[in-house]
Every structure is written in C-alpha cells, then in structure tokens.
C-alpha cells in the first residue's frame, strides 16, 4: 500500500448463497481525493460500500485503511450477525449491541471511516442537533459514574460535542434548523444533515451513497461545492456512489467502474468517458455507437 493511499481493496469477493455479487474487486483510493464508484444498477456498488463499512462480512479478500499516524490495518467488521461466542465475550457483545442500537446510521469504529445511505436514515423524531449528538456518543467521556456525577471531564466532553455539532450544522447551512425535528426538514436538507452527522464522527474517509439522489440541479450544485469543502478545507477523503454522471465527471479525481461485480475500468474522468467497455456496460450501448458519459 503506497504512502499516499488511504484505502486499498484487494481481491474482494462477496457471495450470497450461490450468487457471486463481487468477484475479485481491486482498487486503491488516494488520500485527499474525491473518488467515485459507478456502474449500472446491480453492478455491486452498494455491496462494496457495505463491505467497506462492516455491514457485510466479505467472503474473501482484504480491505486496508491507512489512517494518519497509524499503521495500515484491516478495517474491523462490525456488521456480521451475532455468534454464540459474542454472548460469552462482554466486549464483543457490547460493541455489536451498540452498533445495532444505533441503527447503522454511521459506522462507529477506530478506523476513521464513516458513511451515509441512499435511503436516508435519520432519527426523524429527534431534533437536528440531537442527531449530531447521537453520532458522537462514543466520543463523550462516559466513565462509570461520570454521567451520574456530572464530572468536569463529562461536562467538557458534552460541550465539545455540542460545539462540533453546531460547527458542522454551519458547514452544511442548517444551523438555523438546529432545534427542528429532523423529519420536518426538506429532502435536500435531510441529505445535508446525514453528511454532517457522518462528519461528526471525525472520519478521514467518508463514503457517500448516492448523495445527489432526489436533488434538483441547484441542490446538486450546492452538494458538489460542499464535497469540495470536505476535501479542501477538512482534509477528508471522499468516496461516493452516484448516478448523476454530470456531477461525477465534474467532481471526481478518480473513478472505478463496476459491472456484474467486477471492475471493468479505473482512471480519471477523461479516461472513463472514452472507455468503450464503460460505454457498452454502463449505458448499454453497442460497440461503435457514439455515446458519451
């Protein structure tokens, strides 16, 4: 794994019974980049995201993350079903229970990776700011009696969590809606809130699953600017799945194309636009037909 890479996927395989959803998927993401994972419906894009973020335990291969100041390590998988051994291991049991209680809205792990979902998964009966505080529950000083006694460390960590929440609400232009119920926000605002919630976990890489889905052109343009802010001002690497090819080609430094669970192309936007395999597989065009992405 090269020093300027933050994520490396090697020989990733995922089986669902007799169905091979991913077959020997390989790609590498550079630190500080905006990269896109594209392909037709059913190509395996979301399955890759689910393997990256622990919702699926891959059948084979490796996923390595090189976080700042840390050695390269395999990302911890939290999404597999409970095993009998988990009930006999208190640490494993509590870790998995927390993961399931918080609905998988963001991945809580030490790897520095977070995600959003194609289908919005906010706590809609909680306020906007409470959604961001929930995302930080692992960061608040939670000693055995800290919360009960309201220790200084506990109060300081709560204040820091609140400051961080309002900071990210400012970045996504939702500060004025802090005390509104998340379910009362418009669709586009809920999309931005999901990104803010993911960023509250302080990730080094954030995976956005179709963030522009359902947005109008002006909202998509605002989202594009926001993603650039995450990269340029907050040193966050962004990996996204997106069907809006205009947005993908406009914002991406690197693109990986999947078809039927296999990588058929990698490269910059110009390379992908002219790749005949991409045109044929992604757009369903016949060879020689003049179609552009």
N, C-alpha and C positions, 0 to 999 in steps of 0.2 A: 504494500500500500504506500503510495507516494506521499511525501510530506505535505503537499498542497491539497491532498484529498481528505475529505471529511467522512465520506461514506463509500463503502465498497461492497458490492453484492457479487458473490461468486457462485456459479453453478446452482442457482436457486431452483428447487423443484418443489411443486406442491401438488399432491394427489387428493382428490375427493372420491374415495372408493376406487372405482376403475377409471375415473376421469382424470387426465393429467391437465391441470389448469395452468401450470407453469412448467416449462421444460428447459432447464439449463440456462437460466437468465443470468446475464453478466452485465454489469455497468458500474461506473465509478463517478462520483459527484465531487467536484472541486469546491473547496471552502470558499465562501463568499460569492457563490454563483446563484443564478436563478436557472433551474433546470426543469424540464417538462417531461412527463411520461405520457405519451399519446398512443392512439390506436383505435380501431373500430370497437363498437360495443362487444363485450365478451372476450376482448383480447387478453385480459388478465391484469389490467392496470390496478384495479382496486384490490385484487388478491395480493399483488406486490406490496401495496401500502399496508394491508392487514398483516403481512409477514414482517414488514419493517417495524411496525408499531406493536407487535405482540398479540394481535387479535387471532392470528393463526400461528400455529407452530409448523414451520416448514417441514416438508418430508425430507429434504436434503439440501445441501449447500450451506453457505455461511453469509452472515450479514455483519460487517465490521464497521464500527464507528470510531473515529479518532477525534475525541473531544479535546479542547485546549488544555494543555497541562497534564494530559492523561495518556497512557499508552493505548495503542489500538486494542480494542476488546470486542468480543462478540456481544451484540445487544441482548439484554436479558429479555426472555419471553415471559409475559405475564398472562397471556390470553388463553392458554390451554385449559381444558376442563379440570375440575378438582380431582385429585387422585387420593386413594386411601391414605397414602403416606403423608399428604398435606395435613390431615387431621391430627397426625402424630407429631407434626413439626409446627410449633406455635408461630415461629417467624414466617414460615411459608404460608400458613393459614391466614394470618392477619394481613399479609401482603396481598394475597389473592382476594380476600374479603373486601378490603378497601377498594381494590380495582373494580370489583363487581358492584359495590355500593354506589360508586360514583359514576356508574353507567358507561364507562369507557369514553367519556366526553373528551378526555385528553389523557395521554399516557403519562403516568407518574413513574418515572424511573430516573436513575442517576446518569443515564446515557446522554441526556441533553437533547432529546428528540420529542417533538410534540406534533399533533395533527388536528385537522378539522375534518368534517364529514360532508359528503354530498347531501345527505339528508340532515338538516340542522338538528343538533342535539343539545339545545339549551335547557336549563331549568326554567321553564316559562312562567311558573308561579312564584319565582323568586325575582327580586329586583335585578336590574342590570349590574349594579356594583356587587351584589351578593354572588352573582355568577362568577365574577372575577375573584372574589374572596375564597369561594369554594375551590377554585383551581389552585389556590396557594395553601391548601390545608396542610400539606407536608412541610411547608416552609415555616409555619408558625411554631414558636417554641412550645412544645407540648410535653413538658416533663410531667411526672405522675400527678403532682399537686400544683403545677404551675397555673393551670386554668382556674382551679378552685381558689387558690390563694391570691390570684392576680399579681403574680410576681412582677418585678420590674422588667425582667427579660421577656416575660409573656406579653406585657403591655407594649414593649418596644417592638416586638415582632408583629403584633397586631397592627400597630401604627405603620410599620414598614409595608405590610401587606395592603393596607388601605391606600397609602401613598402610591404604591406600584399600580394598584387598580385604577386610580384616578389618572395616573400618568398615561396608561395605555388607552383609557377612555378618551383622553385628549388626542392621542395619536390617531385614533380611528374616528374622531369627531363625534363622540357620543357622550361627552361629559355632562351636557345639559339634561340627558335622559337617565342619569345615574340612579335615581330613585323610582323610575318607572318599572313596571313589570316587564320582564324580557319578552313575554308573549304579546305585549302591546306594541312592540316595535314593528316597523315595516320589514318586509322580507330582506331588502338590501341592508338595513341596519342590523338585523339579526346575523347576517353573514359577517359583517364587520365585528360584531360582538364576539362571534366564535373565534375570529383571528386574534382579537385582544385577549380572550381567555387563554388561548394556546400560548401567547407570548408572555403571559403572567407566570408561566412555569419556567421562564428564563431558558428557552431552548437554544441550542446552537444551530439546529436544523429544524425547520418546520415543514410538515407535509400538508399541503392544501388539496383537498379532494373536490375538484370542480368548483372552485370558489366563485366563478362568474356565472354559474348556472342560475337562470331565472332573473338575471340582472339586465337592465336596459343599457343602451350604449353609454350614457353618461355615467352610470354607476360602474360599468366595466372600466371606463377610463380612470375613474377615481380609484378603483381597486388596483389597477396597474400602477398608478403612482404610489399607492400605499405599499405594494410589494417592493418597489424600488427603495422606498424609505427603510423598510425592514433590512434590506441588503446593505444599502449605502450608509445609513446612519446608526444601525444597531448591529452590524456585523453578523447578521443572521443569514444562513444558507437556506434557500427556498427550493423545495421540490414540489411540483404541482402536477395534478392530473387535470386536464382541461380540454373541452371540445371546441372552444372558441379559438379557431386557428389564427384569426387576426391577432388576438391577444397573445397567443403562444409565440407566434413569429416575431411579435413586437418586443416581447419582454425577455425571451429565453436566451441564455448564453449557450445552452447545451440541450439537446433533445434526444430522448430514447424512444424508439417506436416499437411497439409490441403488436404481434398478430398471432392469434391462436396460441398464446402463452409463450411465444418465442420472440427474442429481439431480432428484428429484421433490418434495423438501421440505427446508427448513432451519429451525432455530429451537430454542427451549428445549423441555424435556420436555413441558410442558403443551400447547404448540402441536402437537408431534408426535403426542401421544396422541389429539388430536381431529381430526387431519388426515384427511379421507376418502380422499385418494389413498394415504396411508400404510397405512391400514386395508385398502383394497382390494388394493394391490400386495404389501404385506409379509405380510399374513395371508391373502390370497386370499379376502377377504370380498366379498360382493355389496354394491352400493350400498344404503344404508338399513339394512343388517344391523347390529345393535347388538353391536359387538365393540370391546374396549378393549385397549390395549397394557399 
